[in-house]
Amino acid sequence: MGRHWIHSKLGMGGRAMALKDKSKWQGTVTLIRQKDGKIIEQVTYHNIATNYALGCMAQLLTGSVAGTNGAFTLPSYIELGTGVPTPPATDTASTDADLFAPTSPRTTENLSIIQTWLNTVAQYSSTWQSGLDPTISWTEAGLKDSNGNLWAHVVINPTIVNLGELLTVQWQIQFVAVSD
């Protein structure tokens, strides 16, 4: 978000005071591959919130859970995909409505952890314990609700999950106030 100024005539000595609000939604996604209880790889990425999610947050703030997006449900699963942006880029866009290339059948895992901590962080986590095809290179992930709406999207380095390995995807969304 850019800078927003709120002006008031109540400043000291007749001068206008300016308040700046630079809060934002900051999402991080951590992929953790494990084998035999040991971490093989742990990588963290930054995600982007979709316009759908931002619209739902605005509805929530105005008490209208059945606004322009219709009645919404909160994120309930994480989906993996094999797509890349077109043209190739290093990131996703807020206009994304789905993964670039969801697999068929879809590779999803219900959230095993949904929690709030520090009053400003929502944390979601899913773990694939088996069943991921070791010949597939995963290149994206999405945080979705039970209606299939994409709340957040991330492009990841190609990740292969070998037989006997666990893949945990931890998604954290933090509302932060950015200081100068």
NULO-757397 format. One line per field, with one value per residue (C-alpha): residue number from 1; residue in three letters; chain; x, z, y. Coordinates in Angstrom, 2 decimals. Last residue first. Example, Ala and Ser with C-alpha at 12.3 -4.5 7.8 and 13.67 -1.06 7.14 Angstrom:
% NULO-757397
i = [2_1] $
aa = [ser_ala] $
ch = [A_A] $
c1 = [13.67_12.30] $
c3 = [7.14_7.80] $
c2 = [-1.06_-4.50] $
This chain:
% NULO-757397
i = [180_179_178_177_176_175_174_173_172_171_170_169_168_167_166_165_164_163_162_161_160_159_158_157_156_155_154_153_152_151_150_149_148_147_146_145_144_143_142_141_140_139_138_137_136_135_134_133_132_131_130_129_128_127_126_125_124_123_122_121_120_119_118_117_116_115_114_113_112_111_110_109_108_107_106_105_104_103_102_101_100_99_98_97_96_95_94_93_92_91_90_89_88_87_86_85_84_83_82_81_80_79_78_77_76_75_74_73_72_71_70_69_68_67_66_65_64_63_62_61_60_59_58_57_56_55_54_53_52_51_50_49_48_47_46_45_44_43_42_41_40_39_38_37_36_35_34_33_32_31_30_29_28_27_26_25_24_23_22_21_20_19_18_17_16_15_14_13_12_11_10_9_8_7_6_5_4_3_2_1] $
aa = [asp_ser_val_ala_val_phe_gln_ile_gln_trp_gln_val_thr_leu_leu_glu_gly_leu_asn_val_ile_thr_pro_asn_ile_val_val_his_ala_trp_leu_asn_gly_asn_ser_asp_lys_leu_gly_ala_glu_thr_trp_ser_ile_thr_pro_asp_leu_gly_ser_gln_trp_thr_ser_ser_tyr_gln_ala_val_thr_asn_leu_trp_thr_gln_ile_ile_ser_leu_asn_glu_thr_thr_arg_pro_ser_thr_pro_ala_phe_leu_asp_ala_asp_thr_ser_ala_thr_asp_thr_ala_pro_pro_thr_pro_val_gly_thr_gly_leu_glu_ile_tyr_ser_pro_leu_thr_phe_ala_gly_asn_thr_gly_ala_val_ser_gly_thr_leu_leu_gln_ala_met_cys_gly_leu_ala_tyr_asn_thr_ala_ile_asn_his_tyr_thr_val_gln_glu_ile_ile_lys_gly_asp_lys_gln_arg_ile_leu_thr_val_thr_gly_gln_trp_lys_ser_lys_asp_lys_leu_ala_met_ala_arg_gly_gly_met_gly_leu_lys_ser_his_ile_trp_his_arg_gly_met] $
ch = [A_A_A_A_A_A_A_A_A_A_A_A_A_A_A_A_A_A_A_A_A_A_A_A_A_A_A_A_A_A_A_A_A_A_A_A_A_A_A_A_A_A_A_A_A_A_A_A_A_A_A_A_A_A_A_A_A_A_A_A_A_A_A_A_A_A_A_A_A_A_A_A_A_A_A_A_A_A_A_A_A_A_A_A_A_A_A_A_A_A_A_A_A_A_A_A_A_A_A_A_A_A_A_A_A_A_A_A_A_A_A_A_A_A_A_A_A_A_A_A_A_A_A_A_A_A_A_A_A_A_A_A_A_A_A_A_A_A_A_A_A_A_A_A_A_A_A_A_A_A_A_A_A_A_A_A_A_A_A_A_A_A_A_A_A_A_A_A_A_A_A_A_A_A_A_A_A_A_A_A] $
c1 = [9.71_7.62_5.46_2.41_1.94_-0.95_0.62_-0.37_1.56_1.42_3.27_3.57_4.77_6.13_6.96_9.45_9.25_9.11_10.62_9.01_10.25_10.29_10.82_11.46_8.20_5.53_3.03_-0.70_-3.13_-6.90_-7.84_-11.51_-12.12_-15.46_-13.87_-11.36_-7.96_-4.28_-2.33_0.99_3.37_6.26_5.86_8.13_6.30_8.14_7.96_4.11_2.79_0.95_2.52_2.60_1.48_1.33_-0.82_-0.34_-2.14_-1.03_-2.90_-0.69_-1.71_-2.85_0.64_-0.77_-3.77_-4.25_-5.29_-3.25_-4.01_-5.32_-6.79_-4.42_-4.81_-3.32_-6.10_-6.77_-5.60_-2.89_-3.52_-1.59_-1.45_-3.19_-6.55_-8.11_-4.89_-5.64_-3.29_-0.44_2.17_5.92_9.21_8.07_7.57_5.05_2.97_3.37_4.50_2.44_2.97_0.45_0.03_-3.17_-3.55_-6.80_-9.47_-9.25_-12.24_-15.69_-17.35_-20.93_-21.07_-18.03_-19.99_-21.19_-22.40_-20.06_-21.00_-19.79_-17.78_-14.42_-15.43_-16.43_-13.06_-11.32_-13.38_-12.39_-8.73_-9.07_-10.67_-8.12_-5.48_-2.89_0.67_3.14_6.65_8.87_10.60_12.72_13.40_15.12_16.09_14.63_15.00_12.16_12.98_12.66_11.51_10.74_9.67_8.09_7.61_5.10_5.17_2.39_2.45_-0.85_-0.12_-0.08_1.41_-0.83_0.61_-0.80_-0.25_-0.74_-1.67_-0.05_-2.25_0.38_0.05_-2.09_-5.89_-6.42_-6.22_-4.84_-4.94_-2.25_-2.06_1.22_1.14_0.00] $
c3 = [8.08_9.95_8.40_10.35_9.84_9.20_9.01_6.87_7.53_5.36_6.44_3.76_5.08_2.71_4.10_2.45_2.05_-1.74_-3.07_-2.96_-5.88_-5.58_-8.45_-6.79_-5.62_-7.06_-4.44_-4.36_-1.74_-1.24_-4.22_-4.22_-4.46_-2.60_0.47_0.70_-0.92_-0.14_-3.34_-4.16_-7.10_-8.80_-7.87_-9.91_-10.54_-10.87_-7.13_-7.31_-3.96_-2.18_1.19_4.33_2.71_5.51_5.64_7.76_8.26_10.40_10.90_12.41_13.97_17.51_18.34_17.32_15.37_14.48_11.76_11.76_9.86_6.80_4.24_1.59_-2.13_-5.29_-7.82_-10.01_-12.26_-11.37_-11.01_-13.64_-13.20_-9.83_-9.60_-9.61_-10.05_-10.16_-7.23_-9.45_-9.03_-8.98_-10.67_-14.23_-17.28_-19.60_-18.54_-14.89_-14.08_-13.50_-11.64_-8.83_-5.11_-3.19_0.40_2.30_4.46_3.79_5.20_3.67_1.71_1.20_-2.14_-3.60_-3.96_-0.36_1.71_4.69_5.09_8.49_6.97_8.03_6.90_3.47_3.12_4.10_1.52_-1.17_-0.22_-0.50_-3.97_-5.13_-4.38_-1.63_-2.86_-1.40_-0.05_-0.01_2.68_2.06_4.30_2.94_4.29_7.77_9.82_11.18_8.93_5.87_5.89_3.32_4.73_2.53_4.16_2.80_3.86_3.60_4.41_4.47_4.79_7.11_5.89_7.69_7.97_10.23_9.24_11.57_10.18_11.81_13.94_16.70_17.44_14.99_15.21_11.59_10.59_7.58_6.98_4.62_2.98_1.83_-0.65_0.00] $
c2 = [4.99_2.43_-0.27_-1.31_-5.01_-7.39_-10.81_-13.74_-16.91_-20.01_-23.14_-25.83_-29.18_-31.80_-35.23_-37.58_-41.36_-41.22_-38.01_-34.58_-32.50_-28.72_-26.27_-22.90_-21.41_-19.08_-17.94_-17.29_-15.96_-16.04_-18.25_-19.21_-22.96_-22.87_-24.49_-21.64_-21.47_-20.75_-21.40_-23.01_-22.87_-24.66_-28.35_-30.65_-33.91_-37.23_-37.95_-38.01_-36.84_-39.65_-39.44_-37.33_-34.07_-31.54_-28.41_-25.28_-22.00_-19.08_-15.81_-13.11_-9.79_-10.68_-12.03_-15.39_-16.61_-20.26_-22.67_-25.87_-29.08_-27.24_-29.60_-30.88_-30.35_-31.80_-31.42_-34.45_-33.04_-30.59_-26.89_-24.97_-21.19_-21.48_-19.77_-16.29_-14.30_-10.54_-9.85_-10.99_-13.73_-13.47_-14.20_-13.70_-15.87_-14.23_-16.03_-17.03_-20.58_-23.69_-26.96_-26.68_-27.28_-26.53_-25.40_-25.83_-24.16_-20.44_-18.52_-18.70_-15.94_-14.86_-13.08_-11.32_-8.07_-8.25_-11.20_-10.89_-7.24_-6.11_-3.26_-4.66_-8.16_-6.91_-5.16_-8.41_-10.31_-7.81_-8.19_-11.96_-11.78_-9.21_-11.80_-11.54_-12.02_-14.45_-14.05_-17.15_-19.23_-22.35_-25.33_-28.43_-31.83_-31.39_-34.55_-36.69_-39.66_-37.45_-33.87_-31.18_-27.80_-25.15_-21.75_-19.26_-15.63_-13.10_-9.40_-7.54_-3.85_-0.85_2.41_4.84_8.33_11.01_14.63_17.57_20.97_23.97_26.27_26.42_22.73_20.80_20.66_21.62_17.95_16.13_12.39_11.21_7.79_6.36_3.52_0.00] $
